[in-house]
Amino acid sequence: DLLHHTFTAEEAGVSKPHPRFFQLALERAGAEASRSIVIGDRLDNDVEPAVAAGITAVLLDRFEKVDGVPVPAASVVRSLTEFPPMLELASD
């Protein structure tokens, strides 16, 4: 129930951080960028390209690597267990 859609580079035929990867993922899910969320563990490969595509990004920083590093337009969580409450707050 936590994930509505997953998408792989193999399915897309292109890899992240290529913008086409994110466009194809949205198309496959039938989703709008403004109503979608990308969760990733890399700024350069997940968060920054998602934000550039107009998608809300959440950085999964399990090992606290980004303390003191700016994360533009993204939330940071240390565990996926933090994510569902964020969704509830966003839907209020």
FILO-76890 format. One record per residue: residue number from 0; residue in one letter; y, x, z of N, C-alpha, C in turn. Coordinates in Angstrom, 1 decimal, padded with zeros to 4 digits. Each point is the difference from the previous one (the first is absolute). Layout:
<nodes>
[node NUM,"A",[Y,X,Z],[Y,X,Z],[Y,X,Z]],
...
</nodes>
This chain:
<nodes>
[node 0,"D",[-001.2,000.8,000.0],[001.2,-000.8,000.0],[001.3,000.8,000.0]],
[node 1,"L",[-000.1,001.3,000.4],[001.1,000.9,000.1],[000.6,000.3,-001.4]],
[node 2,"L",[-000.9,000.3,-001.0],[000.4,000.4,-001.3],[-000.2,-001.1,-001.0]],
[node 3,"H",[001.0,-000.4,-000.7],[-000.2,-001.0,-001.0],[-000.5,000.6,-001.3]],
[node 4,"H",[000.5,001.2,-000.4],[-000.5,000.6,-001.2],[000.0,001.5,000.2]],
[node 5,"T",[-000.9,000.7,-000.6],[-000.1,001.4,-000.1],[000.0,000.4,-001.5]],
[node 6,"F",[000.4,001.2,-000.3],[000.1,000.4,-001.3],[-000.1,001.5,-000.1]],
[node 7,"T",[-000.8,000.5,-000.9],[-000.3,001.5,-000.1],[000.5,000.6,-001.3]],
[node 8,"A",[000.2,001.3,000.0],[000.4,000.7,-001.2],[-001.0,-000.2,-001.1]],
[node 9,"E",[-001.2,-000.1,000.3],[-001.1,-000.1,-001.0],[000.3,-001.4,-000.8]],
[node 10,"E",[000.3,-001.0,000.8],[000.3,-001.3,-000.6],[001.2,000.0,-000.9]],
[node 11,"A",[001.0,000.7,000.5],[001.3,000.1,-000.7],[000.0,000.9,-001.2]],
[node 12,"G",[-000.8,001.0,000.0],[000.1,001.0,-001.1],[001.1,001.0,000.2]],
[node 13,"V",[000.8,-000.2,001.1],[001.0,001.0,000.3],[000.0,000.2,001.5]],
[node 14,"S",[000.5,001.1,000.5],[000.0,000.3,001.4],[001.3,-000.2,000.7]],
[node 15,"K",[000.0,-000.3,001.3],[001.3,000.1,000.7],[000.5,001.4,-000.1]],
[node 16,"P",[001.2,000.3,000.0],[001.1,-000.9,000.2],[000.6,-000.6,-001.3]],
[node 17,"H",[-000.7,000.0,-001.1],[000.5,-000.5,-001.2],[000.4,-001.5,000.2]],
[node 18,"P",[001.2,-000.3,-000.5],[000.5,-001.4,000.2],[-000.9,-001.1,-000.6]],
[node 19,"R",[-000.7,000.4,-001.1],[-000.9,-001.0,-000.6],[-001.1,-000.4,000.9]],
[node 20,"F",[-000.5,000.9,000.9],[-001.0,-000.4,001.0],[000.4,-001.2,000.8]],
[node 21,"F",[001.3,000.0,000.5],[000.5,-001.0,000.8],[000.2,-001.3,-000.8]],
[node 22,"Q",[000.5,000.1,-001.2],[000.2,-001.1,-000.9],[-001.3,-000.7,-000.2]],
[node 23,"L",[-001.1,000.7,-000.4],[-001.3,-000.6,-000.2],[-000.6,-000.6,001.2]],
[node 24,"A",[000.2,000.6,001.1],[-000.5,-000.6,001.3],[000.6,-001.3,000.2]],
[node 25,"L",[001.4,-000.1,-000.1],[000.7,-001.3,000.1],[-000.5,-001.0,-001.0]],
[node 26,"E",[-000.2,000.4,-001.2],[-000.5,-001.0,-001.1],[-001.4,-000.5,000.4]],
[node 27,"R",[-000.9,000.9,000.4],[-001.3,-000.4,000.3],[-000.1,-001.0,001.2]],
[node 28,"A",[000.9,000.3,000.9],[000.0,-000.9,001.2],[000.8,-001.3,-000.2]],
[node 29,"G",[000.7,000.0,-001.2],[000.9,-001.2,-000.2],[001.1,-000.1,001.0]],
[node 30,"A",[000.5,001.2,000.4],[001.0,000.0,001.1],[001.3,000.5,-000.5]],
[node 31,"E",[001.0,-000.3,000.7],[001.4,000.5,-000.2],[000.2,001.2,000.9]],
[node 32,"A",[000.7,001.0,-000.5],[000.3,001.2,000.8],[000.7,-000.4,001.3]],
[node 33,"S",[000.9,-000.9,-000.1],[000.8,-000.4,001.2],[-000.8,-000.7,001.1]],
[node 34,"R",[-001.2,-000.4,-000.4],[-000.9,-000.7,001.0],[-001.2,000.8,000.3]],
[node 35,"S",[000.0,001.3,-000.3],[-001.2,000.8,000.1],[000.3,001.2,001.0]],
[node 36,"I",[-001.1,000.5,000.5],[000.1,001.2,000.9],[-001.0,001.0,-000.4]],
[node 37,"V",[000.4,001.3,-000.1],[-000.9,001.1,-000.2],[-000.2,000.7,001.3]],
[node 38,"I",[-001.2,000.3,000.4],[-000.3,000.8,001.2],[-000.5,001.3,-000.5]],
[node 39,"G",[000.6,001.2,000.4],[-000.6,001.2,-000.5],[000.3,001.1,001.0]],
[node 40,"D",[-000.8,001.1,-000.1],[000.2,001.1,000.9],[000.7,001.2,-000.5]],
[node 41,"R",[000.6,-000.2,-001.2],[000.8,001.2,-000.5],[001.4,-000.6,-000.5]],
[node 42,"L",[001.0,000.8,000.4],[001.4,-000.4,-000.5],[000.1,000.1,-001.5]],
[node 43,"D",[-000.4,001.2,-000.5],[000.2,000.3,-001.4],[-000.9,-000.9,-001.0]],
[node 44,"N",[-001.1,-000.4,000.5],[-001.0,-000.6,-000.9],[-000.1,-001.5,000.2]],
[node 45,"D",[000.4,-000.5,001.2],[-000.1,-001.4,000.3],[001.4,-000.7,000.3]],
[node 46,"V",[000.7,000.5,001.0],[001.2,-000.6,000.5],[001.1,000.1,-001.0]],
[node 47,"E",[000.4,001.2,-000.4],[001.1,000.1,-000.9],[-000.1,-000.7,-001.4]],
[node 48,"P",[-001.2,000.1,-000.6],[-000.1,-000.8,-001.3],[-000.1,-001.5,000.2]],
[node 49,"A",[-000.5,-000.4,001.1],[-000.1,-001.5,000.3],[001.5,-000.5,000.2]],
[node 50,"V",[000.7,000.7,000.8],[001.4,-000.4,000.2],[000.8,000.0,-001.3]],
[node 51,"A",[-000.2,001.0,-000.8],[000.6,000.1,-001.4],[-000.3,-001.2,-000.8]],
[node 52,"A",[-001.2,-000.5,000.2],[-000.5,-001.2,-000.8],[000.5,-001.3,000.6]],
[node 53,"G",[000.7,000.1,001.1],[000.5,-001.3,000.6],[-001.0,-000.6,001.0]],
[node 54,"I",[-001.0,000.8,000.4],[-001.0,-000.5,000.9],[000.2,000.5,001.4]],
[node 55,"T",[-000.1,-000.8,001.0],[000.1,000.4,001.4],[-001.1,001.0,000.3]],
[node 56,"A",[000.3,001.1,000.7],[-001.0,001.0,000.2],[-000.1,000.2,001.5]],
[node 57,"V",[-001.3,000.3,000.4],[-000.3,000.3,001.4],[-000.7,001.3,000.0]],
[node 58,"L",[000.5,001.0,000.7],[-000.7,001.3,000.1],[-001.0,000.0,001.1]],
[node 59,"L",[-001.2,000.3,-000.3],[-001.1,000.1,001.0],[000.0,001.5,000.4]],
[node 60,"D",[000.5,000.3,001.2],[000.2,001.4,000.5],[-000.9,000.2,001.2]],
[node 61,"R",[-001.3,000.0,-000.3],[-001.0,000.1,001.1],[000.2,001.3,000.9]],
[node 62,"F",[000.5,001.0,-000.6],[000.0,001.3,000.7],[001.4,000.5,000.3]],
[node 63,"E",[001.0,-001.0,000.0],[001.4,000.2,000.4],[000.6,001.2,-000.8]],
[node 64,"K",[-000.2,000.1,-001.3],[000.5,001.0,-000.8],[001.4,-000.1,-000.4]],
[node 65,"V",[000.6,-001.2,000.1],[001.3,-000.3,-000.5],[001.1,-000.1,001.0]],
[node 66,"D",[-000.3,000.3,001.3],[001.0,000.0,001.0],[001.2,000.9,-000.5]],
[node 67,"G",[001.2,-000.6,000.0],[001.2,000.7,-000.4],[000.2,000.1,-001.5]],
[node 68,"V",[-001.0,-000.5,-000.8],[000.2,-000.1,-001.4],[000.5,-001.4,-000.4]],
[node 69,"P",[001.1,-000.1,-000.7],[000.4,-001.3,-000.4],[-000.9,-000.7,-000.9]],
[node 70,"V",[-000.3,-001.3,000.3],[-000.8,-000.8,-000.8],[000.8,-001.1,-000.6]],
[node 71,"P",[000.6,000.2,-001.1],[001.0,-001.0,-000.5],[-000.7,-001.4,-000.4]],
[node 72,"A",[000.6,-001.0,000.5],[-000.5,-001.4,-000.3],[-001.4,-000.2,000.3]],
[node 73,"A",[-000.6,000.6,001.0],[-001.4,-000.2,000.4],[-000.1,-000.1,001.5]],
[node 74,"S",[-001.0,-000.8,000.4],[-000.4,000.0,001.4],[-001.1,001.0,000.2]],
[node 75,"V",[-000.2,000.5,001.2],[-001.0,001.0,000.3],[-000.9,-000.6,001.1]],
[node 76,"V",[-001.3,000.0,-000.3],[-001.0,-000.4,001.0],[-001.0,001.2,000.2]],
[node 77,"R",[-000.5,000.1,001.2],[-001.0,001.0,000.4],[-001.4,-000.4,-000.3]],
[node 78,"S",[-000.2,-001.3,-000.1],[-001.4,-000.6,-000.1],[000.1,-001.3,-000.8]],
[node 79,"L",[-001.0,-000.3,-000.7],[000.0,-001.3,-000.7],[000.0,-001.2,000.9]],
[node 80,"T",[-000.4,000.2,001.3],[000.1,-001.1,001.0],[001.4,-000.4,000.2]],
[node 81,"E",[001.0,000.8,-000.3],[001.4,-000.3,000.2],[000.5,-000.9,-001.1]],
[node 82,"F",[-000.7,-000.1,-001.1],[000.5,-000.6,-001.2],[000.0,-001.6,000.1]],
[node 83,"P",[-001.1,-000.6,000.5],[000.0,-001.5,000.0],[001.2,-000.6,000.8]],
[node 84,"P",[000.4,000.6,001.2],[001.2,-000.6,000.6],[001.2,000.2,-000.8]],
[node 85,"M",[000.1,001.0,-000.8],[001.2,000.2,-000.9],[000.1,-001.2,-001.0]],
[node 86,"L",[-001.2,-000.4,-000.5],[000.0,-001.1,-001.0],[000.4,-001.3,000.7]],
[node 87,"E",[-000.4,-000.2,001.2],[000.4,-001.2,000.7],[001.5,-000.1,000.2]],
[node 88,"L",[000.6,001.2,000.4],[001.4,000.0,000.2],[000.7,-000.2,-001.3]],
[node 89,"A",[-000.5,000.5,-001.1],[000.6,-000.2,-001.3],[000.0,-001.4,-000.5]],
[node 90,"S",[-001.1,-000.7,000.4],[-000.1,-001.4,-000.5],[000.8,-001.0,000.8]],
[node 91,"D",[000.5,000.4,001.2],[000.8,-000.9,000.8],[001.3,-000.4,-000.6]],
</nodes>
